Amino acid sequence: MDFTRIIELASYTLPAIVTGFVAYRFFELHIKNNDKKRAFLLSRQAHKESLPIRLQAYERMTLFLERINLTKLLIRVAPISPLKHDYENFLIDQIEQEFEHNLTQQIYLSEECWTIITTAKNATIQMIRKTAMSDKIENADKLREAILNDLLEKQSPSNAALSFIKSEVSELW
């Protein structure tokens, strides 16, 4: 009698346990899918809202690189005195001011992109300093001329950084 009662109890309980387990797994999967869907929608919305800001940062850094391009910088910024060291310092100050003005843009750019932009800025400053160290250059106009002549032989550091920005922006689409 006890054995029959146990089998009868098991025949009612076992289907209920199996049904309960299946329902639990179903609801668990349903909740996980809803969470994934919600996370995806939030991510898509955030991307949609941040894309214009990121593009604006790339635009600002493109403008920065164009402004520190030595060919354009030397044409835009005339010597303030005939002394080459005054002009050297003035050019470097112009580059540093432009850079400081755009420092906040780094939070919207990739780490690699920001590093390349910083490297381009530093390489531009080094080109100015290296050229100014020459004993053959006596004044600001000669410094300007020597830097422009150097650029005929090699590319401005900002051009490489601009190419990288263009390739990174093309990946956003």
C-alpha positions in Angstrom: 0.0 0.0 0.0 2.8 2.5 0.8 4.5 1.7 -2.4 1.3 2.3 -4.4 0.8 5.5 -2.6 4.3 6.7 -3.4 3.9 5.9 -7.1 0.6 7.7 -7.2 2.1 10.7 -5.4 5.1 10.7 -7.8 2.8 10.4 -10.8 1.1 13.7 -9.8 4.2 15.5 -8.5 6.7 14.6 -11.3 4.7 16.2 -14.1 4.2 19.3 -12.0 7.9 19.6 -11.3 8.8 19.1 -14.9 6.2 21.7 -16.0 7.5 24.1 -13.3 11.1 23.6 -14.5 10.2 24.2 -18.1 8.2 27.3 -17.2 11.1 28.6 -15.1 13.6 28.0 -18.0 11.2 29.6 -20.5 10.7 32.8 -18.3 14.5 32.9 -17.6 15.3 32.9 -21.3 12.5 35.4 -22.0 13.9 37.8 -19.4 17.5 37.4 -20.7 16.3 38.1 -24.3 14.5 41.2 -23.1 17.5 42.4 -21.2 19.7 41.9 -24.3 17.2 43.7 -26.5 17.0 46.6 -24.1 20.8 46.8 -23.9 21.0 46.7 -27.7 18.5 49.5 -28.0 20.2 51.6 -25.4 23.6 51.1 -27.1 22.1 52.0 -30.5 20.6 55.1 -29.1 23.8 56.1 -27.4 25.7 55.5 -30.6 23.2 57.6 -32.5 23.5 60.5 -30.1 27.3 60.3 -29.7 28.1 60.0 -33.4 27.6 63.7 -34.2 29.8 64.7 -31.3 32.5 62.3 -32.3 32.4 63.6 -35.9 32.6 67.1 -34.6 35.7 66.1 -32.6 37.3 64.7 -35.7 36.5 67.9 -37.6 38.0 70.0 -34.9 41.2 67.9 -34.9 41.3 68.0 -38.7 41.2 71.8 -38.4 43.9 71.8 -35.8 46.2 69.7 -38.0 45.5 72.0 -41.0 46.3 75.0 -38.9 49.6 73.5 -37.6 50.6 72.3 -41.1 53.9 74.2 -41.4 53.3 75.5 -44.9 50.0 77.1 -43.9 51.3 78.1 -40.4 54.3 79.9 -41.9 52.1 81.8 -44.4 49.5 82.7 -41.7 51.9 83.7 -39.0 54.4 86.4 -39.9 57.5 87.0 -37.9 57.0 89.3 -34.9 60.7 90.5 -35.0 63.7 89.9 -37.1 65.2 87.5 -34.5 64.9 83.8 -35.5 64.5 82.7 -31.9 61.6 85.1 -31.4 59.9 83.7 -34.5 60.7 80.1 -33.4 59.1 80.7 -30.0 56.1 82.5 -31.5 55.4 79.6 -33.9 55.6 77.1 -31.2 53.3 79.2 -29.0 50.8 79.3 -31.8 50.9 75.5 -32.1 50.6 75.0 -28.3 47.7 77.4 -28.1 45.8 75.6 -30.9 46.5 72.3 -29.1 45.3 73.5 -25.7 42.2 74.9 -27.3 41.3 71.4 -28.6 42.5 69.3 -25.6 39.0 68.2 -24.6 38.4 66.5 -28.0 40.6 63.6 -26.9 37.7 62.0 -25.0 35.8 61.5 -28.3 38.8 60.1 -30.2 40.4 56.7 -30.1 43.6 56.5 -28.0 45.6 55.6 -31.1 44.2 58.7 -33.0 45.0 61.0 -30.1 48.5 59.7 -29.9 49.1 60.2 -33.6 47.8 63.8 -33.4 50.0 64.5 -30.4 53.0 63.0 -32.2 52.3 65.2 -35.3 52.2 68.3 -33.1 55.5 67.3 -31.4 57.1 66.5 -34.7 56.1 69.8 -36.1 57.6 71.6 -33.1 60.8 69.6 -33.5 61.1 70.5 -37.2 60.9 74.2 -36.2 63.4 73.8 -33.4 65.8 71.7 -35.5 65.8 74.2 -38.3 66.2 77.1 -36.0 69.3 75.5 -34.5 71.2 75.9 -37.7 74.0 78.5 -37.7 73.3 79.3 -41.3 70.0 80.9 -40.4 70.5 84.4 -39.1 67.0 85.8 -38.9 63.3 85.1 -38.9 62.8 85.4 -42.6 65.7 82.9 -43.3 64.1 80.5 -40.7 60.8 80.7 -42.5 62.5 80.1 -45.8 64.5 77.1 -44.5 61.5 75.4 -43.0 59.6 75.8 -46.3 62.6 74.4 -48.2 62.6 71.4 -45.8 59.0 70.8 -46.6 59.8 70.5 -50.3 61.8 67.4 -49.5 59.6 65.8 -46.8 56.0 65.7 -45.9 54.5 67.8 -43.0 53.8 65.6 -39.9 50.2 66.8 -39.9 49.6 65.1 -43.2 50.1 61.6 -41.8 47.8 62.4 -38.9 45.2 63.7 -41.3 45.3 60.5 -43.3 44.8 58.5 -40.1 41.8 60.6 -39.1 40.2 60.1 -42.5 40.7 56.3 -42.3 39.3 56.2 -38.8 36.2 58.3 -39.7 35.5 56.1 -42.7 35.3 53.2 -40.3 32.4 54.9 -38.4 30.1 54.3 -41.3 
